[in-house]
Amino acid sequence: MKTKIVGILIITALFTMSCNSSQNSEQKVSSDKQHTEGDGHDHSAENAVSLQNDEQNKGSEDVSGGHADEIVFTQKQAEAIGLKTEVITFAPFRSVIKTSGQIQAPQGDEQTVVATSNGVVSFSNKSIVDGTPVRAGESIVTVSAKNLQEGDPALKAKISFETAQKEYKRAEGLVADKIISAKEFEQTRLRYETARNTYEAQASNVTATGIRVTSPISGYIKNRLVNQGEYVTVGQPIATVAQNRRLQLRAEVSENYFKFLRSVNSANFKTTYDNAIYKLSDLNGTLLSYGKASNSNSFYIPVTFEFDNIGDIIPGSFTEVYLLTQPKDNVISIPVSALTEEQGLNFVYLQIEDDAFKKQEVTVGQDNGERVEIMKGLKSGDKVVTNGVYQVRLAASSSAIPDGHNH
């Protein structure tokens, strides 16, 4: 009896626990359902607000992106640096062969001063050096052999002339009296004429210090070839005098461009010591000739021009040469000064407003030293900065925006 009672109590307890568990589960499911339904309603509103904020942020980013590449440079700053711009237009542009060359003096523009006698050189002016101006007939040096073993040739010439002159006058009387033959008289006369010519060739230049050697032309001393006190012989070069009025530009062109040389008629060039671009069209330049073949010592073909020397060009200097050939129509080109390079890429700066600029990448073509052809990146009507590019570039790297600039 007692065992039955215990069993009934255990069964009752298990049933009660099962009912409580089922009720708790139902309450939990109901609570979850209610919570889920409530969250669905709230999240929809939150998602709408979030979407609106995202659209606003996106619009804000779009506006910010539109001005991200803008460079602020005020009109006051532009005036201070002398900023200049150029409006892009289509125009003709001549094809270019870029090469190297050298400035030379033309034939006849230089003459070499040579010694007219053996002896020791003494410069008439101790300050005569390369570049010294001289006049035609001006004494460059005197050559003296007075203290040399061979004797003074000027004095020898004078003695020989005076002796031959006396013999000639004596022979004139003898041949008249038929004491000597006509043949002997002619030999005497020949010796006299030879001695006279030798003496007179030096007589006008004979001085107390020696024989003067003068400049044949006016110009300047290009090269001084001997030093003070140096011994020279007849015909030895002493100095080179150049007039430097006309110069020649000799360009060396690769054989690859031979077929284009017939269309070359002018050139621009830049020396190694000066950044200025010289245009033969401004220097009364003319094409003299171009080679029809290359020689065994070089694979290059010479092209030679002649032009007026304006005084800034040094004969013998090396140059960059831009040979100008056939013109091309409807080409966009800009001054070389407008172009900048960064990591192998080329850029220009466009003025998009009075105080706002933009950095623009471009693809370049040929350049003639003064202007460069633009293949891609610019269009007609663009306003490109040509002077003050460096200052605009510095402004581009500054993150500070001046007060009062709003968009």
C-alpha positions as CSV (number, residue, x, y, z in Angstrom):
1,M,0.0,0.0,0.0
2,K,2.8,2.3,0.9
3,T,4.6,1.5,-2.4
4,K,1.5,2.4,-4.4
5,I,1.2,5.8,-2.7
6,V,4.9,6.6,-3.5
7,G,4.4,5.6,-7.2
8,I,1.3,7.9,-7.5
9,L,3.2,10.8,-6.1
10,I,6.1,10.4,-8.5
11,I,3.7,10.2,-11.5
12,T,1.9,13.3,-10.3
13,A,5.2,15.2,-10.0
14,L,6.3,14.2,-13.5
15,F,3.0,15.3,-15.0
16,T,3.1,18.6,-13.3
17,M,6.7,19.3,-14.5
18,S,5.7,18.4,-18.1
19,C,2.8,20.8,-18.0
20,N,4.9,23.6,-16.8
21,S,7.5,23.0,-19.4
22,S,4.9,23.1,-22.2
23,Q,3.4,26.3,-20.9
24,N,6.9,27.9,-20.7
25,S,7.6,26.9,-24.3
26,E,4.3,28.3,-25.5
27,Q,5.0,31.5,-23.7
28,K,8.5,31.7,-25.2
29,V,7.3,31.1,-28.7
30,S,4.6,33.8,-28.2
31,S,7.1,36.2,-26.8
32,D,9.5,35.5,-29.7
33,K,6.8,36.0,-32.2
34,Q,5.7,39.2,-30.7
35,H,9.3,40.4,-30.6
36,T,9.9,39.4,-34.1
37,E,6.9,41.2,-35.3
38,G,7.9,44.3,-33.4
39,D,11.4,44.2,-34.7
40,G,10.2,43.9,-38.3
41,H,8.3,47.1,-38.0
42,D,11.1,49.0,-36.3
43,H,13.8,47.8,-38.7
44,S,11.9,49.0,-41.8
45,A,11.8,52.5,-40.4
46,E,15.5,52.3,-39.5
47,N,16.4,51.0,-42.9
48,A,14.5,53.8,-44.6
49,V,16.4,56.4,-42.6
50,S,19.7,54.6,-43.2
51,L,19.0,54.5,-47.0
52,Q,18.2,58.2,-47.0
53,N,21.4,59.0,-45.1
54,D,23.4,56.8,-47.5
55,E,21.9,58.8,-50.5
56,Q,22.8,62.1,-48.8
57,N,26.3,60.9,-48.1
58,K,26.7,59.6,-51.7
59,G,25.5,63.0,-53.0
60,S,28.0,64.7,-50.7
61,E,30.8,62.5,-51.9
62,D,29.8,63.2,-55.5
63,V,30.0,67.0,-54.8
64,S,33.3,66.5,-53.0
65,G,34.7,64.5,-55.9
66,G,33.8,67.2,-58.4
67,H,36.1,69.6,-56.6
68,A,38.8,67.1,-55.5
69,D,41.1,68.0,-58.5
70,E,40.5,71.8,-58.4
71,I,43.5,74.0,-57.7
72,V,42.8,77.4,-56.1
73,F,45.0,80.2,-57.3
74,T,43.7,83.7,-56.7
75,Q,43.9,86.5,-59.3
76,K,46.1,88.5,-56.9
77,Q,48.6,85.6,-56.9
78,A,48.4,85.2,-60.6
79,E,49.2,88.9,-61.1
80,A,52.2,88.7,-58.7
81,I,53.9,86.0,-60.7
82,G,52.9,87.2,-64.1
83,L,50.8,84.2,-64.9
84,K,49.9,83.8,-68.6
85,T,47.5,81.5,-70.4
86,E,46.9,80.5,-74.0
87,V,43.6,79.5,-75.6
88,I,43.9,76.2,-77.5
89,T,43.1,76.5,-81.2
90,F,43.9,74.2,-84.2
91,A,46.8,75.5,-86.3
92,P,49.5,74.3,-88.8
93,F,52.5,72.5,-87.2
94,R,55.6,71.5,-89.1
95,S,56.9,68.0,-88.8
96,V,60.2,67.8,-87.0
97,I,63.4,65.8,-87.2
98,K,65.2,66.1,-83.9
99,T,69.0,65.6,-84.0
100,S,72.3,67.2,-82.9
101,G,74.7,69.5,-84.6
102,Q,77.5,72.1,-84.3
103,I,78.1,75.7,-85.0
104,Q,80.9,76.4,-87.5
105,A,82.5,79.4,-89.1
106,P,82.0,79.6,-92.9
107,Q,84.8,79.6,-95.4
108,G,86.3,83.1,-95.9
109,D,85.1,84.3,-92.5
110,E,88.3,83.2,-90.9
111,Q,91.9,83.8,-91.8
112,T,95.1,82.5,-90.3
113,V,98.0,84.8,-89.5
114,V,101.3,83.2,-90.4
115,A,104.9,84.1,-89.7
116,T,106.6,85.9,-92.5
117,S,110.2,85.3,-91.2
118,N,112.1,82.9,-89.0
119,G,112.7,84.1,-85.5
120,V,111.4,84.6,-81.9
121,V,107.8,85.8,-81.4
122,S,107.1,88.8,-79.3
123,F,103.4,89.9,-79.0
124,S,102.8,93.6,-79.8
125,N,100.2,93.7,-77.0
126,K,100.7,91.5,-74.0
127,S,96.9,91.3,-73.4
128,I,96.2,89.6,-76.8
129,V,94.3,86.5,-75.9
130,D,91.4,84.5,-77.4
131,G,88.5,86.9,-78.1
132,T,90.6,90.1,-78.3
133,P,89.2,92.3,-81.1
134,V,91.7,93.3,-83.9
135,R,91.6,95.6,-86.9
136,A,92.8,94.9,-90.4
137,G,96.5,95.8,-90.6
138,E,97.0,95.8,-86.9
139,S,100.2,94.3,-85.6
140,I,99.8,91.0,-83.8
141,V,103.4,90.0,-83.2
142,T,106.9,90.9,-84.2
143,V,109.4,88.2,-85.2
144,S,113.1,88.9,-84.6
145,A,116.2,86.8,-85.2
146,K,118.8,89.4,-84.2
147,N,120.3,87.3,-81.4
148,L,120.2,84.0,-83.3
149,Q,123.2,82.4,-85.0
150,E,121.5,82.4,-88.4
151,G,121.3,86.2,-88.3
152,D,118.4,88.6,-88.9
153,P,116.7,87.8,-92.2
154,A,115.5,91.3,-92.6
155,L,119.0,92.7,-92.4
156,K,120.2,90.0,-94.8
157,A,117.5,90.9,-97.3
158,K,118.4,94.6,-97.1
159,I,122.1,93.8,-97.7
160,S,121.3,91.5,-100.6
161,F,119.1,94.0,-102.2
162,E,121.6,96.9,-102.0
163,T,124.4,94.6,-103.4
164,A,122.2,93.4,-106.3
165,Q,121.1,97.0,-107.0
166,K,124.8,98.2,-107.3
167,E,125.6,95.2,-109.6
168,Y,122.6,95.9,-111.8
169,K,123.5,99.6,-112.3
170,R,127.1,98.7,-113.1
171,A,125.9,96.0,-115.6
172,E,123.7,98.6,-117.4
173,G,126.9,100.6,-118.3
174,L,128.8,97.5,-119.3
175,V,126.2,96.1,-121.6
176,A,125.8,99.5,-123.2
177,D,129.6,99.4,-124.0
178,K,129.2,95.8,-125.0
179,I,131.7,94.7,-122.4
180,I,129.4,92.1,-121.1
181,S,126.9,90.0,-123.1
182,A,123.2,90.5,-123.0
183,K,122.9,87.1,-121.3
184,E,125.1,88.1,-118.4
185,F,123.2,91.4,-118.1
186,E,119.9,89.5,-117.8
187,Q,121.2,87.3,-115.1
188,T,122.3,90.3,-113.1
189,R,118.9,91.9,-113.6
190,L,117.2,88.7,-112.4
191,R,119.2,88.7,-109.2
192,Y,118.4,92.3,-108.6
193,E,114.6,91.8,-109.1
194,T,114.6,88.8,-106.8
195,A,116.5,90.7,-104.1
196,R,114.2,93.7,-104.4
197,N,111.0,91.7,-104.1
198,T,112.3,89.9,-101.0
199,Y,113.3,93.2,-99.4
200,E,110.2,95.1,-100.3
201,A,108.0,92.3,-99.0
202,Q,109.4,92.9,-95.5
203,A,110.5,96.5,-95.7
204,S,107.1,98.0,-94.8
205,N,106.9,95.8,-91.7
206,V,110.5,96.1,-90.5
207,T,110.8,97.8,-87.2
208,A,113.6,98.3,-84.6
209,T,112.4,95.2,-82.7
210,G,111.8,92.9,-85.7
211,I,109.4,92.2,-88.5
212,R,105.7,93.0,-87.8
213,V,103.1,90.4,-88.5
214,T,99.6,92.0,-89.0
215,S,96.0,90.8,-89.2
216,P,94.6,90.5,-92.7
217,I,91.0,91.2,-91.6
218,S,89.1,92.9,-88.9
219,G,87.5,90.6,-86.3
220,Y,88.7,88.9,-83.1
221,I,91.4,86.5,-82.1
222,K,89.7,83.0,-82.3
223,N,92.8,81.0,-81.5
224,R,96.3,82.1,-80.3
225,L,98.6,79.3,-81.6
226,V,102.0,80.4,-80.2
227,N,103.3,81.8,-76.9
228,Q,105.5,84.7,-76.1
229,G,109.2,84.0,-76.9
230,E,108.5,80.9,-79.0
231,Y,110.6,80.3,-82.1
232,V,108.6,80.1,-85.4
233,T,109.5,79.5,-89.0
234,V,108.2,81.0,-92.2
235,G,104.6,80.1,-92.8
236,Q,103.9,78.8,-89.3
237,P,100.4,79.7,-88.0
238,I,100.5,82.3,-85.3
239,A,96.8,83.0,-84.7
240,T,93.3,82.7,-86.3
241,V,91.2,85.8,-86.8
242,A,87.5,85.4,-87.3
243,Q,84.9,88.0,-88.4
244,N,82.0,86.0,-86.9
245,R,79.5,87.9,-89.1
246,R,78.0,84.7,-90.6
247,L,77.9,81.3,-89.1
248,Q,77.0,77.8,-90.3
249,L,74.9,75.2,-88.5
250,R,75.9,71.6,-89.5
251,A,73.3,69.0,-88.4
252,E,74.0,65.3,-88.4
253,V,71.0,63.3,-89.5
254,S,70.4,59.6,-89.3
255,E,70.1,57.7,-92.5
256,N,66.6,56.7,-91.5
257,Y,65.4,60.2,-92.3
258,F,67.1,60.5,-95.7
259,K,63.9,60.5,-97.7
260,F,62.6,63.5,-95.6
261,L,65.6,65.7,-96.2
262,R,64.4,67.0,-99.5
263,S,61.5,68.7,-97.7
264,V,63.8,70.4,-95.0
265,N,64.3,74.1,-95.6
266,S,64.7,75.6,-92.1
267,A,65.5,74.7,-88.6
268,N,65.5,75.7,-84.9
269,F,68.4,75.1,-82.6
270,K,69.4,75.4,-78.9
271,T,72.9,75.6,-77.7
272,T,74.3,73.7,-74.7
273,Y,75.1,76.9,-72.8
274,D,71.8,78.7,-73.3
275,N,68.1,77.7,-73.0
276,A,67.1,80.2,-75.7
277,I,65.6,78.7,-78.9
278,Y,67.1,80.3,-82.1
279,K,65.0,80.2,-85.3
280,L,66.9,80.4,-88.6
281,S,63.8,82.1,-90.0
282,D,64.6,85.1,-87.7
283,L,68.4,85.0,-88.4
284,N,68.3,85.3,-92.2
285,G,69.1,81.6,-92.4
286,T,69.4,79.7,-95.7
287,L,69.9,76.0,-96.4
288,L,73.2,75.5,-98.2
289,S,73.1,71.8,-98.9
290,Y,72.4,68.3,-97.5
291,G,74.5,65.2,-98.1
292,K,73.5,62.7,-100.7
293,A,75.3,59.8,-98.9
294,S,77.1,58.9,-95.7
295,N,80.8,58.3,-95.6
296,S,82.7,55.3,-94.3
297,N,83.4,56.9,-91.0
298,S,79.8,57.9,-90.1
299,F,76.3,56.7,-90.4
300,Y,75.0,60.3,-90.4
301,I,74.2,62.6,-93.3
302,P,75.2,66.3,-93.0
303,V,72.7,69.1,-93.4
304,T,74.3,72.6,-93.5
305,F,72.6,76.0,-93.0
306,E,74.1,79.5,-92.9
307,F,72.8,82.4,-90.8
308,D,73.6,85.8,-89.4
309,N,75.4,85.9,-86.1
310,I,73.6,88.1,-83.6
311,G,76.6,88.0,-81.2
312,D,75.3,85.4,-78.7
313,I,76.4,82.2,-80.6
314,I,79.8,80.7,-80.1
315,P,81.4,79.0,-83.2
316,G,82.4,75.5,-82.3
317,S,79.6,75.0,-79.8
318,F,77.3,71.9,-79.9
319,T,73.6,72.3,-80.4
320,E,70.2,70.5,-80.3
321,V,68.7,70.8,-83.8
322,Y,65.1,70.7,-84.8
323,L,64.9,70.3,-88.6
324,L,61.5,71.5,-90.0
325,T,59.9,69.6,-92.8
326,Q,56.4,69.4,-94.2
327,P,53.6,71.3,-92.4
328,K,50.6,69.5,-90.8
329,D,47.2,71.2,-90.6
330,N,44.7,71.3,-87.7
331,V,47.2,70.4,-85.0
332,I,46.9,71.3,-81.3
333,S,50.2,72.6,-80.0
334,I,51.3,74.4,-76.8
335,P,54.5,76.2,-75.7
336,V,57.1,73.8,-74.2
337,S,57.0,76.0,-71.1
338,A,53.4,74.8,-70.4
339,L,54.4,71.2,-70.1
340,T,55.4,69.4,-66.9
341,E,56.5,65.8,-66.3
342,E,55.8,63.6,-63.3
343,Q,56.9,59.9,-63.2
344,G,57.1,59.7,-66.9
345,L,53.7,61.3,-67.5
346,N,53.1,64.7,-69.0
347,F,50.7,67.3,-67.6
348,V,49.4,70.8,-68.2
349,Y,47.3,73.1,-66.0
350,L,44.0,74.4,-67.3
351,Q,42.3,77.5,-66.1
352,I,38.6,76.5,-65.5
353,E,37.6,79.7,-63.6
354,D,39.2,83.0,-62.8
355,D,40.8,81.6,-59.6
356,A,40.6,77.9,-60.2
357,F,42.8,75.6,-62.2
358,K,42.9,71.9,-63.0
359,K,45.7,69.5,-63.7
360,Q,45.3,67.6,-67.0
361,E,47.3,64.7,-68.3
362,V,48.3,64.9,-72.0
363,T,49.9,62.8,-74.6
364,V,52.6,64.6,-76.6
365,G,53.9,64.2,-80.1
366,Q,56.8,66.1,-81.9
367,D,58.3,69.3,-80.6
368,N,60.3,72.0,-82.5
369,G,62.0,73.3,-79.4
370,E,59.5,76.1,-79.1
371,R,56.1,74.3,-79.2
372,V,55.1,70.7,-78.7
373,E,52.3,68.8,-80.5
374,I,49.5,67.5,-78.3
375,M,48.0,64.2,-79.4
376,K,45.5,63.6,-76.6
377,G,44.2,65.4,-73.6
378,L,43.3,68.9,-74.9
379,K,40.5,70.3,-77.0
380,S,39.9,73.6,-78.8
381,G,38.9,76.3,-76.4
382,D,40.8,75.0,-73.4
383,K,42.9,77.7,-71.6
384,V,46.4,76.4,-70.8
385,V,48.8,78.0,-68.4
386,T,52.0,78.9,-70.3
387,N,53.8,81.1,-67.7
388,G,53.8,80.5,-64.0
389,V,53.3,76.7,-64.3
390,Y,55.7,76.0,-61.5
391,Q,53.8,78.2,-59.0
392,V,50.5,76.6,-60.0
393,R,52.1,73.2,-59.5
394,L,53.1,74.2,-56.0
395,A,49.6,75.4,-55.2
396,A,48.3,72.0,-56.3
397,S,50.3,70.3,-53.6
398,S,49.0,72.6,-50.9
399,S,45.9,71.4,-49.0
400,A,45.1,74.8,-47.6
401,I,42.2,76.7,-49.3
402,P,42.2,80.5,-49.0
403,D,39.3,82.1,-47.1
404,G,36.4,83.4,-49.2
405,H,36.6,80.6,-51.8
406,N,33.2,78.8,-51.8
407,H,31.4,76.7,-54.4
